[in-house]
Amino acid sequence: MIPRAAFLEGIAGATAIATGGLDVWDPPSPQIRVLVASDARGETPQVYPDGTFGFAGKRWRGAPSTVGMPGGRLALVTTIDVDQYLQGVVPLESPPSWPAAALEAQAIVARTFALGRRSISRPYDVVATDSDQRWGGVEAEHPASTAAVQATRGRTLAFGGGPASAFYSSCCGGHTADNGSAWGGVTLPYLRGVVDPYCVPAPDYRWTRSLLLDRVLAVFGARTGGTLVGTALGEPDPSGRPRTVSLLGAAEATIPVAEFRRELGSDVVRSLWLRAIRIDTSQAAARLVIEGAGRGHGVGLCQWGSRFFASAGGSAAAILALYFPGTSVTNG
């Protein structure tokens, strides 16, 4: 195993570094740095002989250290083999009861994502929350998930001779999203939206949520003149997702769907695919009713679609070929 410090020193002095966090100096099981706590003051990790440590009531793997953060804070970061890290990620992202092929596809995508986040410009690579990938430490590990990680050891997604950028969300609603439409910028060839016939049975394939109009006005009222009398969805992107939401009051506010979701909360606006939006005045207190499809941003792997594709006999390779067309899986 190449020590992390020596590895980073090597790539910092190199003249050519591949995109996406992967490079030609990687050992078979490269290391990453995971931010366990952004403020570690007042607690010291308890290191155990088996290579784990205790912190914040949980048990973690890797070698912990404290690093300086902006504002004078001290953060706790652990340096860990990426596959040991994935043992605590895969069971939280895809339930261990799902078919092995779905777990293996999740492991490959999660590994590609994690390695693509490596950076020498900050003291950590990924955080242990939904901001990157949920990592639950030792207690989250499960034999089925660990088997999927081990079965795919070293395997990542590649495109055009270099590493691919990998993303995933819970349910795409029947069509994955273009990365460019979801987040702006250039749409990558393998992250263009594709039809997904498999996620129809998913819990959030279609959903309806409502919230008090007063709550909407508390967020957007300054932009609509303090009133809200009408709504409209903007033109759709190639996957069918509207790009904007229009809120009509004394003034009209046109809001990007991603901002609309962020401001009202992802538990209410469960995806970027809004199918209808209306004001309901039939109740004592007027409400905004939102109908949508899927859960999450919709880019890349659809986890529920992967589950049902695997249940129908699809292999991990077939799953990845569907959601990341044109990519290949490295041999590890």
N, C-alpha and C positions, 0 to 999 in steps of 0.2 A: 504494500500500500504506500503510495506517495504521500508524505505528510502534507496536510492542507497548506501550511505556510510556504513550503517549498514549491508546491503546485502553483499557488497564486503568484509567487515571486517569478516563477518561470513564465507564466502567461503575461505578466505585466511587462516583462522585458522583451517579449516576442514582437515581431514585426507584422504578423498576420494572425488574427484571432477570428475563428468562425463565428457567425451570428448565432443568436439563440442560446448562448451559454455553453455550448458544447465545443470541444476542440480536440486536436489530435493528441494531446498529452494525457487524456483521461485514462486512469486505471480502469480495470473491469468493473469495479464497484466504486464510483467516485463519491466524494464526500460533499455534503452541503452544510450550510450553517442555518439553523432554524432559530428564529426569535421566539423564545418561550414566554418572556414577560418583558414588556417595554419599560417597566419600572420595578427593579428588583431590590430597592432599598428595604432594609429591615428584615430580610430573610436570606439565609445562606443555604445553598443546595447541599444536601447530604448525599455524599458519594458512596455507593455500595461496591463491594468487590466484584460483582457480576457485570460491571460495566453500565449500570443504571444509576440514576440519582433521584432523590426525592425533592420536590419543590411544589409549593402551593397545594399540598394535599394529594399530589399525583406522582406517579413514577414515570420517569422519562429515560430514554437511551441517549448515548453519546457522551461527549466530554464537555461539561458546562464551563462557561467563563462569563465574566461580567465585562461589558464594553460600554464606552461612553456614548451618550446620545445627545442630540441637541437640547439645550436648556439645562445641561449639567446632570441629566438623569443617567442612572446606570441601568442597563438592560441585561437580561440573562439570555445568552445565546449558547446553543449546544452544537458542536460539530459532530456529524454523524454520517455513517455510510447511507447513501440514498435508499438502499433497499431496506435497511432497518427502519428508516423514517417511513417508508411506504407501508410497512407492516401496521403502523398505527393510523395511516391515512385511508387505505383502501376500504377497511370495514366501516368507516364512517361515511364514505362517499357512495359505496354500493353495498347493500346489506349482504353479509356472508351467506345468507340462504339463497342468494341468486345463483344462476348457473355458472359453472367454472369459466366458461368462455367470456361471459360478461365481466367477471372479476378480473380475468387476464387482460381484457381490453382496457378496463379501468386502470389496472396497474401500469400498462404501457403508456397510456395517456398521462397519468399522474406523474410517472417518471420523466416523461418528456417535458411536462410543464415545470417540474421542480428544477431540472437541470437547465432549462431555458431561463430561469430566473437568477442564475448565479451572476454575481457582479463583484468587481473589485472596487466599486465606488462607494460601497456602504458596508457596515460591519456584519451584515447578515444577508442571506439570500431569500429566504421565505419566512413568513410568519405562520404561527401555528393556529390560525383562525381562518374563517371564511374569506378573509381578505386575499388569501392565496388558496390554501387547501387545509381543511380541518385535519389536525393531527392530535390524536387523543392519548399518545404515549402508550405505555405498556398495557394499561388496563383495557385499552380499546382493541388490542390485537385479538385475532381469531384464527384458528388453524386453517380454515378454508381460504381466508384472505392471504395469509402468509404463504400458503401453497401456490396461490396465483402469482404472488411476487416472485417466489423462487422459480416458478415455471417460466417466467418471462425475464429472468435475470439479464440485465444489460440491454434489453431491447427498448428501442425508442422509435419514434416516427421520424422519417427523413423525407426530404423533397428536393429534387434537383441536385442531388449530391451533397446536400447539407442538412442540418437539423431543421425540422419543422416546428412551428409554433402550435401548441396543442391547448385546446380549451374544451370545457364540457359544462353542461347544465342538466338540471333534473329532467325536464321534459320539453321537447321542441314544439309540441302541439300539432305535429304532422308535417312540418317543413322546417328544417334548420335555417338559421339566419346567416346572412353575409356578415363577415366581420366588419367590413367597411360601413355597412348600413347601421350596425349596432353601435359602433364606437367611433366611426369616422376614419379617415385615412384610406389607404389603398386596400381593396379587397384582394386577399391572397387567393390564388387559383384553387387551392384545396380547402379553403374556408368559405367558398360560395355555398349558398343555401341549397340543400337537396331535399327531395321529397322523402319523407320517412313514413312508411306504411305500418310501422310496428308499435308505435307508442299509443295507439288508440285506447287500450285498456288502462292507461295511466291515470292516477287519481286527479291530476290537474290537466288532463287533456283539454277539457273545457271547464271554465269556472265563471262564477258571478260573485261579485262583491259589491256592497253598498256602504256608504258612509254619509254621515250628516253633512248637509250642505254648509253648515256653519264651519265644519272642520276644513272643508275645501277653501272657503273664503278666508279662514285664518292663515292659510298658506299662500293663496293666490289673489286674495281680495284687493291688494294694493295695485295689482296689474289689471284688474277688471273693473276698477272704479267702485269697489265695495259691493257689487251685486253680481249675481250669476243667473241668467235667464235662458241660456242655450249652450249647446256643446256641438262639436263636430270633430270627426277624425280627418287627418290630412291624407295626402296621396300616399299609397302604399309603396314599399320597396319591392324588389323582385320576389321576395318570399311571401308577400301579402301583408306584412306588418306596416302599420301607418307610421310615417316619420314624425308626425306632430299631432298634438291635441289642441283644438281651439276652444277657449272658454269665453263666452259672450256675456258681457254685462254692460255697464255704461261705457266701458272700453272693451276691446277684444285683445285677448292674450293668446299668442300662438306659442306653444311650449313643446320642445322636443320630448318625445315619449320617454326617453331615458331620464330626463329631468323630472317629468311628471311622476314617474315611478319612484325615483329617489326621494322626492319631496313628500309624497303621500305614504311611502313605506312599501317595501317589497311583500309584506304580508297581506296588504290590500291589493296593490297592483302587482300581481304575481308574475308577470312576464312583460316583455316588450311588445307582445302581440295582442293588441286591443282589437276586439271585433265589433264592439258597440259601446256607446256611452250616452247616457241620457239622464235627465232630471226627473225624479219621481215626486210629484206633489200630492199623491193620493193618501199619504200618511200625515199624521199630526205635525211632524217635523219633516220638511223636505229633505230628500236624500239624493246623492249622486250614485247612479247604478252603473257599474262597469262590467262588461263581459269580455272575457279574454280566452286565450289558448296557451297552454304550456306553462312551465315554471322556470324562470330564470332568463338569461340573455339569449339562449337558443343557439349559440355559436358552437360548432364542432360536435362532439359526442353528445347524443341524447341518452342519458343514463337509463331511463325507462324503456326507450326504444331498444337499447342494447340488451336489456334484460329479456324482452319478449322475442327479439331476434335470436338470442341464444337459446331460448326455450323452444324455438322452432327448428333448432339444429344448426344455427349459424356459428361458425368458429370465430375466435378472436380476430383473426386476419380478415374474415369477411365483414365483421362489424366495423373494423377500422377502415376498410376499403369503401364502405358505404358512406361513412361520416367524414372521411378525409380523402376524397377521390384524388388519385394521382400520387399519393404518398406510398412509401414502402416502409416495412418494419426492419430495422437493423437486426443483425443476427446476435448481437451481444458479444 
